[in-house]
């Protein structure tokens, strides 16, 4: 990603510091769908697909004006942290950004590396032939690659096309909307830069974030933005290379790992041997890993499946009778929830040959790895939209 080196005036830095230190208040996030009847907390029987077939394409978005300037990096002035431990401060932020852009998702970018950042470092180390628990190599690479971990971004003019502050929580009312939009400009900007609203508040202050409008400038993580406006509702077909890959969904680690068709063996056992030999070499077969939330254990469909379909901005069929009894109701009794970032399946659906199961986005990226779903595999929207660049219909998916 192109990174500017133009410094920002000291006054901007002082203002940002003062705002970050200001007293904070709670910021509303997107509410779960249906309150206590949240569809993501209930099982969906295997015979019921989540996606209407064929998926409808949403209305053509409002024409987008000329693009705004790319986010302008802010030179880092923080003292560096040690290379051999989990970093803090700006080094923690730059490591998360580095891993995210290398396709080893650290979860929400917030400058506070947690379990998902640790797993991402381990995956990156594995690919590059370093000891999996080592921090030095990843921290060193992050410092060289991500010179400025923060940037000043401008709220785009078309933001109001994707924000609906009155988006209802009842599915019967949601079905009447054209989109499952964001509920605030703050939610739009936080997901755009792979973070959450509390982190934007930390960087900019409550007043700034809670009153955002088009063309306002704010400080954000200097990460490649998730550009929702570029999604068209396209479907993706099989690909000679991508369809040969395979993905492993680890429901214990809460991570999906994507491999080339024939990854290199890192554990070797001779016939009849009682011990195994671990090979210390780069595993170039591993090409990406992302945090996920699996379903509740009793609803997880363990086994090996294939990707059946792959579509942007999916519609979702809500069937209360199916959720209550396991029996599908007539179409006249079901509801079609429109596409959008606050859809229960997010902005991308990757369906498997096991009916009703797939990898998909989520309206609540902050719950990835914490709150359980039904039998599906949830990912942050900014990670889910990368799937068609990595896997396609025909790709083998093992859920273990």
C-alpha positions as a Markdown table, in Angstrom:
| # | Residue | x | y | z |
|---|---|---|---|---|
| 1 | Unk | 0.0 | 0.0 | 0.0 |
| 2 | Unk | 1.2 | 3.4 | -0.9 |
| 3 | Unk | 2.2 | 5.3 | 2.2 |
| 4 | Unk | 2.8 | 9.0 | 2.2 |
| 5 | Unk | 5.7 | 10.4 | 4.2 |
| 6 | Unk | 4.3 | 14.0 | 4.4 |
| 7 | Unk | 4.4 | 14.9 | 8.2 |
| 8 | Unk | 1.3 | 16.3 | 9.9 |
| 9 | Unk | 1.7 | 19.5 | 11.8 |
| 10 | Unk | 2.5 | 19.2 | 15.5 |
| 11 | Unk | -0.8 | 20.9 | 16.4 |
| 12 | Unk | -2.8 | 18.0 | 15.0 |
| 13 | Unk | -0.8 | 15.6 | 17.2 |
| 14 | Unk | -1.3 | 17.7 | 20.3 |
| 15 | Unk | -5.1 | 18.0 | 19.6 |
| 16 | Unk | -5.4 | 14.2 | 19.1 |
| 17 | Unk | -3.5 | 13.6 | 22.3 |
| 18 | Unk | -5.8 | 15.9 | 24.2 |
| 19 | Unk | -8.9 | 14.4 | 22.8 |
| 20 | Unk | -7.7 | 10.9 | 23.6 |
| 21 | Unk | -7.3 | 11.9 | 27.2 |
| 22 | Unk | -10.8 | 13.4 | 27.4 |
| 23 | Unk | -13.4 | 11.6 | 29.6 |
| 24 | Unk | -15.1 | 8.9 | 27.6 |
| 25 | Unk | -18.7 | 7.8 | 27.5 |
| 26 | Unk | -20.3 | 4.7 | 26.1 |
| 27 | Unk | -20.8 | 4.5 | 22.4 |
| 28 | Unk | -23.7 | 2.5 | 21.0 |
| 29 | Unk | -22.8 | -0.3 | 18.6 |
| 30 | Unk | -25.0 | -2.2 | 16.2 |
| 31 | Unk | -27.5 | -4.1 | 18.2 |
| 32 | Unk | -27.9 | -7.8 | 17.8 |
| 33 | Unk | -30.7 | -8.9 | 15.5 |
| 34 | Unk | -34.0 | -9.5 | 17.3 |
| 35 | Unk | -32.8 | -9.0 | 20.9 |
| 36 | Unk | -33.2 | -12.3 | 22.8 |
| 37 | Unk | -34.3 | -14.0 | 19.6 |
| 38 | Unk | -31.0 | -13.2 | 17.9 |
| 39 | Unk | -30.9 | -15.6 | 15.0 |
| 40 | Unk | -27.1 | -16.0 | 15.4 |
| 41 | Unk | -27.7 | -17.7 | 18.8 |
| 42 | Unk | -30.1 | -20.4 | 17.5 |
| 43 | Unk | -29.5 | -23.5 | 15.4 |
| 44 | Unk | -30.5 | -23.7 | 11.8 |
| 45 | Unk | -31.2 | -27.2 | 10.6 |
| 46 | Unk | -28.8 | -28.6 | 7.9 |
| 47 | Unk | -31.6 | -28.8 | 5.3 |
| 48 | Unk | -32.2 | -25.1 | 5.3 |
| 49 | Unk | -29.8 | -23.0 | 3.2 |
| 50 | Unk | -29.2 | -19.5 | 4.6 |
| 51 | Unk | -29.0 | -17.9 | 1.1 |
| 52 | Unk | -31.9 | -17.4 | -1.2 |
| 53 | Unk | -31.1 | -18.9 | -4.6 |
| 54 | Unk | -30.4 | -17.2 | -6.8 |
| 55 | Unk | -29.3 | -14.2 | -4.6 |
| 56 | Unk | -30.9 | -11.0 | -5.6 |
| 57 | Unk | -28.7 | -8.1 | -6.5 |
| 58 | Unk | -29.3 | -4.9 | -4.4 |
| 59 | Unk | -30.3 | -1.6 | -6.0 |
| 60 | Unk | -27.6 | 0.2 | -7.8 |
| 61 | Unk | -25.7 | 2.4 | -5.3 |
| 62 | Unk | -25.8 | 6.2 | -5.6 |
| 63 | Unk | -23.0 | 7.3 | -8.0 |
| 64 | Unk | -19.8 | 7.9 | -6.1 |
| 65 | Unk | -18.1 | 11.3 | -6.4 |
| 66 | Unk | -14.4 | 11.6 | -7.2 |
| 67 | Unk | -12.4 | 9.7 | -4.7 |
| 68 | Unk | -11.0 | 11.5 | -1.6 |
| 69 | Unk | -7.3 | 11.6 | -1.0 |
| 70 | Unk | -5.9 | 8.5 | 0.6 |
| 71 | Unk | -5.4 | 8.5 | 4.3 |
| 72 | Unk | -2.3 | 10.6 | 5.2 |
| 73 | Unk | 0.1 | 8.8 | 7.6 |
| 74 | Unk | 1.1 | 10.5 | 10.8 |
| 75 | Unk | 4.8 | 10.1 | 11.7 |
| 76 | Unk | 5.3 | 8.0 | 14.8 |
| 77 | Unk | 7.0 | 9.7 | 17.8 |
| 78 | Unk | 6.5 | 7.0 | 20.4 |
| 79 | Unk | 9.5 | 5.2 | 21.9 |
| 80 | Unk | 10.0 | 1.7 | 20.5 |
| 81 | Unk | 9.2 | -1.3 | 22.6 |
| 82 | Unk | 11.5 | -4.4 | 22.9 |
| 83 | Unk | 11.5 | -6.7 | 19.9 |
| 84 | Unk | 11.5 | -10.0 | 21.7 |
| 85 | Unk | 8.2 | -9.6 | 23.5 |
| 86 | Unk | 4.6 | -8.7 | 22.6 |
| 87 | Unk | 4.8 | -5.0 | 21.7 |
| 88 | Unk | 2.9 | -2.1 | 23.2 |
| 89 | Unk | 2.0 | 1.4 | 21.9 |
| 90 | Unk | 2.7 | 2.3 | 18.3 |
| 91 | Unk | 4.7 | -0.9 | 17.8 |
| 92 | Unk | 1.7 | -3.0 | 18.8 |
| 93 | Unk | -0.5 | -1.1 | 16.3 |
| 94 | Unk | 2.1 | -1.4 | 13.5 |
| 95 | Unk | 2.4 | -5.2 | 14.2 |
| 96 | Unk | -1.4 | -5.6 | 13.9 |
| 97 | Unk | -1.5 | -3.6 | 10.7 |
| 98 | Unk | 1.5 | -5.6 | 9.2 |
| 99 | Unk | -0.2 | -8.9 | 10.0 |
| 100 | Unk | -3.5 | -7.8 | 8.6 |
| 101 | Unk | -2.0 | -6.7 | 5.3 |
| 102 | Unk | 0.0 | -9.9 | 5.1 |
| 103 | Unk | -3.4 | -11.8 | 5.3 |
| 104 | Unk | -2.8 | -13.1 | 8.8 |
| 105 | Unk | -5.7 | -11.5 | 10.5 |
| 106 | Unk | -5.0 | -10.2 | 14.1 |
| 107 | Unk | -8.7 | -9.4 | 14.8 |
| 108 | Unk | -9.8 | -5.9 | 15.5 |
| 109 | Unk | -6.9 | -3.4 | 15.2 |
| 110 | Unk | -6.8 | -1.6 | 18.5 |
| 111 | Unk | -3.1 | -1.4 | 19.6 |
| 112 | Unk | -3.7 | -4.1 | 22.2 |
| 113 | Unk | -2.5 | -7.4 | 20.8 |
| 114 | Unk | -4.5 | -10.3 | 22.2 |
| 115 | Unk | -4.9 | -14.0 | 21.4 |
| 116 | Unk | -5.7 | -13.4 | 17.7 |
| 117 | Unk | -2.6 | -11.3 | 17.3 |
| 118 | Unk | -0.6 | -14.1 | 18.9 |
| 119 | Unk | -2.1 | -16.7 | 16.5 |
| 120 | Unk | -1.4 | -14.4 | 13.5 |
| 121 | Unk | 2.2 | -14.1 | 14.6 |
| 122 | Unk | 2.5 | -17.8 | 14.8 |
| 123 | Unk | 1.1 | -18.3 | 11.3 |
| 124 | Unk | 3.4 | -15.7 | 9.9 |
| 125 | Unk | 6.4 | -17.3 | 11.6 |
| 126 | Unk | 5.4 | -20.7 | 10.3 |
| 127 | Unk | 5.3 | -19.4 | 6.7 |
| 128 | Unk | 8.6 | -17.7 | 7.1 |
| 129 | Unk | 10.5 | -20.5 | 8.9 |
| 130 | Unk | 10.8 | -18.8 | 12.3 |
| 131 | Unk | 10.0 | -20.5 | 15.7 |
| 132 | Unk | 6.3 | -20.1 | 16.1 |
| 133 | Unk | 6.6 | -18.4 | 19.5 |
| 134 | Unk | 9.2 | -15.9 | 18.4 |
| 135 | Unk | 8.3 | -12.2 | 18.4 |
| 136 | Unk | 11.6 | -10.7 | 17.1 |
| 137 | Unk | 11.1 | -11.5 | 13.4 |
| 138 | Unk | 7.5 | -10.2 | 13.1 |
| 139 | Unk | 8.2 | -7.1 | 15.1 |
| 140 | Unk | 11.3 | -6.3 | 13.0 |
| 141 | Unk | 9.4 | -6.8 | 9.8 |
| 142 | Unk | 6.5 | -4.7 | 11.0 |
| 143 | Unk | 8.9 | -1.8 | 11.9 |
| 144 | Unk | 10.4 | -1.9 | 8.4 |
| 145 | Unk | 7.1 | -2.2 | 6.6 |
| 146 | Unk | 4.7 | 0.0 | 8.6 |
| 147 | Unk | 6.7 | 3.2 | 9.1 |
| 148 | Unk | 3.6 | 5.2 | 10.3 |
| 149 | Unk | 0.9 | 3.2 | 12.0 |
| 150 | Unk | -1.6 | 6.0 | 12.3 |
| 151 | Unk | -3.1 | 8.2 | 9.5 |
| 152 | Unk | -5.6 | 11.0 | 9.0 |
| 153 | Unk | -8.6 | 9.8 | 7.0 |
| 154 | Unk | -11.5 | 11.8 | 5.5 |
| 155 | Unk | -15.1 | 10.7 | 5.9 |
| 156 | Unk | -16.3 | 10.1 | 2.3 |
| 157 | Unk | -19.2 | 12.0 | 0.8 |
| 158 | Unk | -21.2 | 8.9 | 0.1 |
| 159 | Unk | -21.2 | 7.7 | 3.7 |
| 160 | Unk | -24.9 | 8.7 | 4.1 |
| 161 | Unk | -25.8 | 6.1 | 1.4 |
| 162 | Unk | -24.6 | 3.4 | 3.8 |
| 163 | Unk | -25.8 | 4.8 | 7.2 |
| 164 | Unk | -29.4 | 4.4 | 8.5 |
| 165 | Unk | -29.6 | 5.7 | 12.1 |
| 166 | Unk | -33.2 | 4.4 | 12.3 |
| 167 | Unk | -32.4 | 0.9 | 11.3 |
| 168 | Unk | -34.8 | -1.2 | 13.3 |
| 169 | Unk | -33.9 | -4.3 | 15.4 |
| 170 | Unk | -37.1 | -6.2 | 14.6 |
| 171 | Unk | -36.7 | -8.5 | 11.5 |
| 172 | Unk | -40.2 | -7.7 | 10.3 |
| 173 | Unk | -39.3 | -4.1 | 9.9 |
| 174 | Unk | -35.8 | -4.8 | 8.6 |
| 175 | Unk | -37.4 | -6.8 | 5.8 |
| 176 | Unk | -38.9 | -3.5 | 4.6 |
| 177 | Unk | -35.6 | -1.8 | 4.3 |
| 178 | Unk | -33.5 | -1.6 | 1.1 |
| 179 | Unk | -30.3 | -2.2 | 3.0 |
| 180 | Unk | -29.0 | -3.4 | 6.3 |
| 181 | Unk | -26.9 | -0.3 | 6.7 |
| 182 | Unk | -24.6 | 0.9 | 9.4 |
| 183 | Unk | -26.3 | 2.7 | 12.3 |
| 184 | Unk | -23.8 | 5.5 | 12.5 |
| 185 | Unk | -21.0 | 7.2 | 10.6 |
| 186 | Unk | -18.7 | 6.1 | 13.5 |
| 187 | Unk | -19.6 | 2.4 | 12.8 |
| 188 | Unk | -18.9 | 3.0 | 9.1 |
| 189 | Unk | -15.5 | 4.5 | 9.7 |
| 190 | Unk | -14.5 | 1.9 | 12.4 |
| 191 | Unk | -15.2 | -1.0 | 10.1 |
| 192 | Unk | -13.6 | 0.7 | 7.1 |
| 193 | Unk | -10.3 | 0.8 | 9.1 |
| 194 | Unk | -10.6 | -2.6 | 10.7 |
| 195 | Unk | -11.1 | -1.3 | 14.2 |
| 196 | Unk | -14.0 | -0.5 | 16.6 |
| 197 | Unk | -15.7 | 2.6 | 17.8 |
| 198 | Unk | -14.0 | 2.7 | 21.2 |
| 199 | Unk | -10.6 | 2.7 | 19.5 |
| 200 | Unk | -11.7 | 5.7 | 17.3 |
| 201 | Unk | -12.9 | 7.4 | 20.4 |
| 202 | Unk | -9.5 | 6.8 | 22.1 |
| 203 | Unk | -7.7 | 8.3 | 19.1 |
| 204 | Unk | -10.1 | 11.2 | 18.5 |
| 205 | Unk | -12.3 | 11.8 | 21.5 |
| 206 | Unk | -16.0 | 11.2 | 22.1 |
| 207 | Unk | -17.3 | 14.5 | 20.7 |
| 208 | Unk | -15.5 | 14.1 | 17.4 |
| 209 | Unk | -16.5 | 10.5 | 16.7 |
| 210 | Unk | -20.2 | 10.9 | 17.8 |
| 211 | Unk | -20.7 | 13.9 | 15.5 |
| 212 | Unk | -19.0 | 12.7 | 12.3 |
| 213 | Unk | -20.1 | 14.0 | 9.0 |
| 214 | Unk | -18.9 | 13.8 | 5.4 |
| 215 | Unk | -15.4 | 15.4 | 4.8 |
| 216 | Unk | -14.5 | 15.4 | 8.5 |
| 217 | Unk | -10.9 | 14.3 | 9.2 |
| 218 | Unk | -10.1 | 11.7 | 11.9 |
| 219 | Unk | -7.1 | 9.7 | 13.1 |
| 220 | Unk | -7.3 | 6.0 | 12.1 |
| 221 | Unk | -5.1 | 2.9 | 11.9 |
| 222 | Unk | -3.0 | 3.2 | 8.7 |
| 223 | Unk | -4.4 | 0.1 | 7.2 |
| 224 | Unk | -5.8 | -0.7 | 3.7 |
| 225 | Unk | -9.4 | 0.4 | 4.1 |
| 226 | Unk | -12.4 | -2.0 | 3.6 |
| 227 | Unk | -14.2 | -0.3 | 0.7 |
| 228 | Unk | -17.8 | -1.4 | 1.1 |
| 229 | Unk | -18.9 | 0.9 | -1.8 |
| 230 | Unk | -16.9 | -1.3 | -4.3 |
| 231 | Unk | -19.1 | -4.4 | -3.6 |
| 232 | Unk | -21.7 | -5.0 | -6.3 |
| 233 | Unk | -23.5 | -8.2 | -5.3 |
| 234 | Unk | -21.3 | -10.3 | -7.6 |
| 235 | Unk | -21.1 | -14.0 | -7.5 |
| 236 | Unk | -17.8 | -15.9 | -8.0 |
| 237 | Unk | -17.2 | -19.0 | -10.0 |
| 238 | Unk | -14.7 | -21.8 | -9.8 |
| 239 | Unk | -11.1 | -21.0 | -10.6 |
| 240 | Unk | -8.4 | -23.4 | -11.8 |
| 241 | Unk | -6.0 | -22.4 | -9.1 |
| 242 | Unk | -8.1 | -21.1 | -6.2 |
| 243 | Unk | -10.6 | -24.0 | -6.3 |
| 244 | Unk | -7.7 | -26.4 | -5.8 |
| 245 | Unk | -6.8 | -24.9 | -2.4 |
| 246 | Unk | -8.1 | -26.1 | 0.9 |
| 247 | Unk | -9.1 | -24.4 | 4.2 |
| 248 | Unk | -9.1 | -25.8 | 7.7 |
| 249 | Unk | -11.6 | -24.3 | 10.2 |
| 250 | Unk | -10.2 | -24.9 | 13.7 |
| 251 | Unk | -13.1 | -24.6 | 16.1 |
| 252 | Unk | -10.8 | -24.9 | 19.1 |
| 253 | Unk | -8.4 | -22.1 | 18.2 |
| 254 | Unk | -11.2 | -20.0 | 16.5 |
| 255 | Unk | -9.1 | -19.6 | 13.3 |
| 256 | Unk | -9.5 | -20.6 | 9.6 |
| 257 | Unk | -6.2 | -21.4 | 7.8 |
| 258 | Unk | -6.0 | -21.4 | 4.0 |
| 259 | Unk | -3.5 | -23.6 | 2.2 |
| 260 | Unk | -2.3 | -24.1 | -1.3 |
| 261 | Unk | -3.3 | -27.4 | -2.9 |
| 262 | Unk | -0.3 | -29.3 | -1.6 |
| 263 | Unk | 1.3 | -27.7 | 1.5 |
| 264 | Unk | 4.8 | -28.9 | 2.6 |
| 265 | Unk | 4.9 | -31.5 | 5.3 |
| 266 | Unk | 6.4 | -30.2 | 8.5 |
| 267 | Unk | 6.0 | -33.4 | 10.5 |
| 268 | Unk | 7.6 | -36.6 | 9.2 |
| 269 | Unk | 7.2 | -40.1 | 10.6 |
| 270 | Unk | 9.0 | -43.1 | 9.3 |
| 271 | Unk | 7.0 | -46.4 | 8.9 |
| 272 | Unk | 7.0 | -48.1 | 12.3 |
| 273 | Unk | 8.7 | -45.2 | 14.1 |
| 274 | Unk | 7.6 | -44.3 | 17.6 |
| 275 | Unk | 8.7 | -40.7 | 17.3 |
| 276 | Unk | 8.1 | -37.9 | 14.7 |
| 277 | Unk | 10.6 | -35.6 | 13.2 |
| 278 | Unk | 9.7 | -31.9 | 13.0 |
| 279 | Unk | 11.0 | -30.2 | 9.9 |
| 280 | Unk | 12.2 | -26.6 | 10.5 |
| 281 | Unk | 11.5 | -24.9 | 7.1 |
| 282 | Unk | 9.1 | -22.3 | 5.8 |
| 283 | Unk | 5.7 | -23.6 | 5.2 |
| 284 | Unk | 4.9 | -21.8 | 1.9 |
| 285 | Unk | 1.7 | -23.8 | 1.6 |
| 286 | Unk | 0.0 | -21.7 | 4.2 |
| 287 | Unk | -1.2 | -18.5 | 2.6 |
| 288 | Unk | -3.6 | -16.9 | 5.0 |
| 289 | Unk | -5.3 | -17.2 | 8.4 |
| 290 | Unk | -8.2 | -15.3 | 9.9 |
| 291 | Unk | -10.1 | -15.2 | 13.3 |
| 292 | Unk | -13.5 | -16.9 | 13.3 |
| 293 | Unk | -16.4 | -17.7 | 15.5 |
| 294 | Unk | -17.8 | -21.2 | 15.1 |
| 295 | Unk | -21.2 | -22.4 | 16.0 |
| 296 | Unk | -22.1 | -24.0 | 19.3 |
| 297 | Unk | -20.4 | -27.4 | 19.6 |
| 298 | Unk | -23.6 | -29.3 | 19.3 |
| 299 | Unk | -24.4 | -27.5 | 16.0 |
| 300 | Unk | -21.0 | -27.6 | 14.4 |
| 301 | Unk | -21.0 | -29.8 | 11.2 |
| 302 | Unk | -17.6 | -31.4 | 11.6 |
| 303 | Unk | -16.2 | -33.0 | 8.4 |
| 304 | Unk | -14.8 | -32.2 | 5.0 |
| 305 | Unk | -16.9 | -30.3 | 2.6 |
| 306 | Unk | -16.5 | -28.1 | -0.5 |
| 307 | Unk | -17.3 | -24.5 | -1.3 |
| 308 | Unk | -20.6 | -24.5 | -3.2 |
| 309 | Unk | -21.2 | -20.8 | -3.8 |
| 310 | Unk | -19.6 | -17.5 | -3.2 |
| 311 | Unk | -21.5 | -14.2 | -3.3 |
| 312 | Unk | -21.2 | -10.5 | -2.2 |
| 313 | Unk | -24.0 | -8.7 | -0.4 |
| 314 | Unk | -26.2 | -11.8 | 0.1 |
| 315 | Unk | -29.9 | -11.7 | 1.0 |
| 316 | Unk | -30.9 | -13.8 | 4.0 |
| 317 | Unk | -34.1 | -15.8 | 4.5 |
| 318 | Unk | -35.6 | -15.4 | 8.0 |
| 319 | Unk | -37.9 | -18.2 | 9.0 |
| 320 | Unk | -39.2 | -18.1 | 12.6 |
| 321 | Unk | -41.0 | -21.4 | 12.3 |
| 322 | Unk | -37.8 | -23.1 | 11.2 |
| 323 | Unk | -35.9 | -21.6 | 14.1 |
| 324 | Unk | -38.5 | -22.7 | 16.6 |
| 325 | Unk | -39.5 | -26.2 | 15.3 |
| 326 | Unk | -36.9 | -27.2 | 12.7 |
| 327 | Unk | -39.6 | -27.3 | 10.0 |
| 328 | Unk | -39.4 | -24.9 | 7.1 |
| 329 | Unk | -42.4 | -22.6 | 6.6 |
| 330 | Unk | -43.9 | -21.5 | 3.4 |
| 331 | Unk | -42.3 | -18.6 | 1.6 |
| 332 | Unk | -45.3 | -16.4 | 2.5 |
| 333 | Unk | -44.5 | -16.9 | 6.1 |
| 334 | Unk | -40.7 | -16.2 | 5.8 |
| 335 | Unk | -39.0 | -12.8 | 5.5 |
| 336 | Unk | -36.2 | -11.8 | 3.2 |
| 337 | Unk | -33.7 | -9.6 | 5.0 |
| 338 | Unk | -31.9 | -7.3 | 2.6 |
| 339 | Unk | -28.1 | -7.2 | 2.1 |
| 340 | Unk | -25.7 | -4.8 | 3.9 |
| 341 | Unk | -23.0 | -4.7 | 6.6 |
| 342 | Unk | -25.5 | -5.2 | 9.4 |
| 343 | Unk | -27.0 | -8.3 | 7.8 |
| 344 | Unk | -26.8 | -11.4 | 10.0 |
| 345 | Unk | -24.4 | -12.9 | 7.4 |
| 346 | Unk | -22.5 | -9.6 | 6.8 |
| 347 | Unk | -21.4 | -8.6 | 3.3 |
| 348 | Unk | -20.2 | -11.9 | 2.0 |
| 349 | Unk | -21.4 | -15.5 | 2.0 |
| 350 | Unk | -19.3 | -18.6 | 1.1 |
| 351 | Unk | -21.7 | -21.5 | 1.2 |
| 352 | Unk | -20.5 | -25.1 | 1.6 |
| 353 | Unk | -21.9 | -28.4 | 0.2 |
| 354 | Unk | -23.3 | -29.1 | 3.7 |
| 355 | Unk | -26.7 | -27.3 | 3.3 |
| 356 | Unk | -27.1 | -24.2 | 5.5 |
| 357 | Unk | -23.5 | -24.0 | 6.5 |
| 358 | Unk | -20.9 | -21.5 | 5.3 |
| 359 | Unk | -18.3 | -18.9 | 6.0 |
| 360 | Unk | -19.7 | -15.4 | 6.2 |
| 361 | Unk | -19.4 | -11.9 | 7.5 |
| 362 | Unk | -21.0 | -10.5 | 10.7 |
| 363 | Unk | -22.6 | -7.3 | 11.9 |
| 364 | Unk | -20.6 | -7.4 | 15.1 |
| 365 | Unk | -16.8 | -7.9 | 14.4 |
| 366 | Unk | -16.0 | -7.2 | 18.1 |
| 367 | Unk | -17.7 | -10.5 | 19.0 |
| 368 | Unk | -15.5 | -12.7 | 16.8 |
| 369 | Unk | -14.0 | -15.4 | 18.9 |
| 370 | Unk | -16.2 | -14.5 | 21.9 |
| 371 | Unk | -19.9 | -15.0 | 21.1 |
| 372 | Unk | -21.0 | -18.3 | 19.5 |
| 373 | Unk | -23.2 | -18.5 | 16.4 |
| 374 | Unk | -25.3 | -21.3 | 15.0 |
| 375 | Unk | -23.6 | -23.9 | 12.8 |
| 376 | Unk | -21.9 | -21.3 | 10.5 |
| 377 | Unk | -18.4 | -19.8 | 10.6 |
| 378 | Unk | -18.5 | -16.0 | 11.2 |
| 379 | Unk | -15.7 | -13.6 | 10.2 |
| 380 | Unk | -15.2 | -9.9 | 10.3 |
| 381 | Unk | -16.6 | -8.3 | 7.1 |
| 382 | Unk | -13.1 | -7.0 | 6.1 |
| 383 | Unk | -11.8 | -10.5 | 6.3 |
| 384 | Unk | -14.8 | -12.2 | 4.7 |
| 385 | Unk | -14.6 | -10.1 | 1.5 |
| 386 | Unk | -11.0 | -11.4 | 0.9 |
| 387 | Unk | -12.3 | -15.0 | 0.6 |
| 388 | Unk | -13.0 | -14.9 | -3.2 |
| 389 | Unk | -9.3 | -13.8 | -3.7 |
| 390 | Unk | -8.2 | -16.9 | -1.8 |
| 391 | Unk | -10.8 | -19.7 | -2.3 |
| 392 | Unk | -13.6 | -20.4 | -4.8 |
| 393 | Unk | -16.3 | -23.0 | -5.4 |
| 394 | Unk | -14.7 | -26.4 | -5.4 |
| 395 | Unk | -12.2 | -25.5 | -2.6 |
| 396 | Unk | -12.1 | -28.2 | 0.1 |
| 397 | Unk | -13.1 | -27.0 | 3.6 |
| 398 | Unk | -12.4 | -29.1 | 6.6 |
| 399 | Unk | -14.2 | -28.2 | 9.9 |
| 400 | Unk | -12.4 | -29.8 | 12.8 |
